[in-house]
Amino acid sequence: MANVSTDRRIVMIDDIRKHLEEAASSEGFYSYYGKRKESLGRLSSGLRKNPVSSSIIEKVVKTIPGLRSLSYEEIEFSIDILRERDREPEERVQYVSSLSAAPVADIAQLLFLIDPRNNPPVSGRVRKKIKSLADYRKWLSTARSIGEYGIQDNIMLEAALLYEKPEVAEKSGLAERITRVLHTNISELETLRNAVSSLSKSARGELGNLKFTHPYVKSVLFSRRSRAVVVDGSNIVFSMSDHADLNRIDDLFLRMSSCRIALFPYRIIFDANIRFALGGFQQENLNRLLSLPQVETYSPADDRIIFLARENDSVVISYDRFLDHGVADITIIRPEEIDESLRV
């Protein structure tokens, strides 16, 4: 049994050591460490005050979700015990864990948040490895030698455990494709949306700072949720006017880009006579629009719009209420109803 225990510790040490060494030597790590040190300082200061404020306890629970089963009073009591320095860290962790029935790893991380200078973190990669008090004792022993990995203190240790090297999206050409894609290229948008969704949070954050050809592109690529839409094209271009104006479609896409969810994919359906309703330079723009696979003419357009809405569970964007078509099962919204709070 002793050999098995030793083997487990060696595996843990090797795994953690490799990650720590890579993190400490990575570009951007010290910036991340500086921010983490500042936020931990504020949280630790709040945990050392009497009484501990409810807002600080809320932050603790958000940081350590495993404590959600405890009441505020139980968390306050746990903090009081953990702040006592007349007993060794593992003794305090064991006592509080036995009283609260909370996992050892969660209580050990709470101890770190209270006094990060004198206690190692139990977060990031090491969190899943701490299943018992014996594991915590081994981690305490390992953490004493963090200087070997280029780590200066426990706060830097936690930053290294949490730190993930940003993915370099440029290597795959993803960043370049994102900066070039047009809001009219629906197939490329779908491909890029799937690619972005598979990236880490830090990689998505970096790509989110790129310049986009249209605000709608950013909405499609980075919104977590999406809802298909069918646009009543003729209704929109004639809206509140006797004269058709194709620019109203452009205005609509700007409104769609402000939505909390991605209004995507989209279809635009025009009445068949739209070709005769526009003239001059707008006729040329209409021809380009009609050449897109997601844009079509149909007569009567209402029938096609309703069919597509039901087929794909799409939202319809129109000023028309389609009262003669029995559409109680379809969500119909006006352009003005599209804003950040929309949750269709």
VENHU-V413352 format. One line per field, one symbol per residue. ss: DSSP state (H for helix, E for strand, L for the rest). phi: phi as a letter, one per 20 degrees, with the letter a starting at -180 (. if undefined). psi: psi as a letter, one per 30 degrees, with the letter a starting at -180 (. if undefined). A space follows every 50 residues. Layout:
# VENHU-V413352
ss=???
phi=???
psi=???
This chain:
# VENHU-V413352
ss=LHHHHHHHHHHHHHHHHHHHHHHHLLLLHHHHHHHHHHHHHHHHHHHLLL LLLHHHHHHHHHHLHHHLLLLHHHHHHHHHHHHLLLLLHHHHHHHHHHHH LLLHHHHHHHHHHHLLLLLLLLLHHHHHHLLLHHHHHHHHHHHLLHHHHL LLLHHHHHHHHHLLLLLLHHHHLHHHHHHHLLLLLHHHHHHHHHHHHLLL HHHHHHHLLLLLLLHHHHHHHHLLLEEEEEEEHHHHHLLLLLLLLLHHHH HHHHHHHLLLLEEEEEEEEEEHHHHHLLLLHHHHHHHHHHLLLLEEEELL HHHHHHHHHHHHLLEEELLLLLHHHLLLLLLEELHHHLLLLLLL
phi=.fffffffffffffffgfffffffdefnfffffffffffffffffffeed fffffffffffffcgfeffefgfffgfffgffffdecfgffffffffffe meggffffffffffbffdcffcbmfegfeedbfffffffgffffdfgfdn debfffffgffefcfgfefffemffffffdfefeeffffffffffffeef ffffffffefedfagfffgffdffdbbfcdefgffffeglaedfbfffff fffffffeffdeeafcccddffeffeedcmfffffffffffffecbdbcf fgffffgffffdleeddaefelfedldfedeccegfeebfefcf
psi=eeeeeeeeeeeeeeeeeeeeeeefgkkfefeeeeeeeeeeeeeeeefflk lkleeeeeeeeeeiffgffkleeeeeeeeeeffkgfllefeeeeeeeeef glkeeeeeeeeeeeifegkllilbffeffjfleeeeeeeeeeffgfffgg keleeeeeeeefkkkkkjffefgeeeeeffklffieeeeeeeeeeeffll eeeeeeffglklfkfeeeeeffkellkklkkieeeefgkhlfkkjfffee eeeeeeffkeljikllkkklkfgffffklbffeeeeeeeffkfgklkkkk eeeeeeeeeeeghlkkjlfkfhfggihfgkkkkleffjaffkh.
